[in-house]
Amino acid sequence: MSFFIHLECSQCGKNYSPREIHNLCTCGSSLLAIYDLAGAARSLSREALAGRPPNLWRYRELLPVFNEENIITLGEGFTPLMKAEELGSSLGFRRLYIKDESLNPTASFKARGLAVAVSKAKELGIEKGTLPSAGNAAGALAAYAARAGIKTFVAMPADTPEVFSFECRAYGAEVKLVEGLISDAGRLCREKIEQGWFDFSTLKEPYRAEGKKTMGYELAEQMGWELPEVIIYPTGGGTGIIGMWKAFAEMEELGWVGKRKPRMVAVQSEGCAPIVKAFQSHEEVSEVWKEACTLALGIRVPHAFADRLILKALYESQGTAVAVSEEEIVRSFYEISQKEGILPAPEGAATWAGLKRLREMKLVDPDERVVLFNTGSGLKYVEVMRNF
Ligand SMILES: Cc1ncc(COP(=O)(O)O)c(C=O)c1O
């Protein structure tokens, strides 16, 4: 069923078994899943996908779960790719799209990564796990783990909207709120990891990126196997950018798409822009952002563990990174809501603010196909957005 062959270190290339529990390479870097793509290409065609159920497991040959019985699904993936006519024409764009990830189970794209990570954890016999979160990842882990019978402990900053801790507790997770940022929440999870809990943190676990890569497969399928020119993504830990960039390379090897790839654009807030700063100074890695502060809580990440891989995807794709102000995020939140009928997460709103900046900077042409990622639902951010 799956063409997954092994895990490979993204830095030193060392290989690891796909049937054992692993987090990082011994060199400390993220592990990525490698597939027998030649084998997959022989047994799976683009046409064969068409009749499959509309969820991310339609790409199961290219996902890491070996035994179908271990799949824990709530129907995640295959979210709509909406043409944003009104929003687009306000800036002269004819082909602007919003990939609306708010329609996933638990109302964010985090469902993708955690559906795959929890399914693989079940396959590997993991019984308890933990992660630090800005809210959405915790809700998704708690939901899938509830369904899998896996015990969870999640830690979040104390200013995270209450809906997230309420949701996690309802799913049966143990929740701790921490004064400070996601990095401080991470320190609390470390204590659990030292006691034998599995670490589900972004890119310290190899399979969340696999779930997120399906956003790339879906974009290609939904656009008739032609990738857009530009993808704009709100970047915190960067799993989506890394996952999609991996998906595009896999699809090229499968013969499903051509050589041309989208330019990947990371959007961050001016209040927390470590990747933008590193990109602008052509660095390979980023520095920790001091006093991170933004209402787009999912991108309030002072340091992305896999910063090197995020930056690599931006450089290789000839993309860019752009920081937007809090005012621009708020304005964009209402513009998307009022012009498109989609209530975005503030992180999703930041992508539209990012496109406006790129247009001003003449880094994108209105004739190009542009996809904005609305990564979550505004409904979970009432506590934050009602102040503006
Ligand atoms: C709604 C939302 N958008 C974007 C992000 C950032 O995602 P990534 O870690 O893939 O960069 C998060 C992370 O918490 C989020 O909750």
PDBQT file of the ligand as one rigid body, heavy atoms in Angstrom, charges set to zero:
ROOT
HETATM    1  C1  LIG A 401      -3.590  28.886  11.872  1.00  0.00    +0.000 C 
HETATM    2  C2  LIG A 401      -2.119  28.660  11.763  1.00  0.00    +0.000 A 
HETATM    3  N1  LIG A 401      -1.467  29.101  10.679  1.00  0.00    +0.000 NA
HETATM    4  C3  LIG A 401      -0.134  28.928  10.522  1.00  0.00    +0.000 A 
HETATM    5  C4  LIG A 401       0.622  28.297  11.497  1.00  0.00    +0.000 A 
HETATM    6  C5  LIG A 401       2.100  28.097  11.246  1.00  0.00    +0.000 C 
HETATM    7  O1  LIG A 401       2.276  26.851  10.656  1.00  0.00    +0.000 OA
HETATM    8  P1  LIG A 401       3.686  26.165  10.359  1.00  0.00    +0.000 P 
HETATM    9  O2  LIG A 401       4.188  25.692  11.693  1.00  0.00    +0.000 OA
HETATM   10  O3  LIG A 401       3.444  25.081   9.396  1.00  0.00    +0.000 OA
HETATM   11  O4  LIG A 401       4.570  27.234   9.804  1.00  0.00    +0.000 OA
HETATM   12  C6  LIG A 401      -0.003  27.805  12.642  1.00  0.00    +0.000 A 
HETATM   13  C7  LIG A 401       0.770  27.108  13.684  1.00  0.00    +0.000 C 
HETATM   14  O5  LIG A 401       0.383  27.018  14.830  1.00  0.00    +0.000 OA
HETATM   15  C8  LIG A 401      -1.416  27.986  12.783  1.00  0.00    +0.000 A 
HETATM   16  O6  LIG A 401      -2.075  27.524  13.860  1.00  0.00    +0.000 OA
ENDROOT
TORSDOF 0
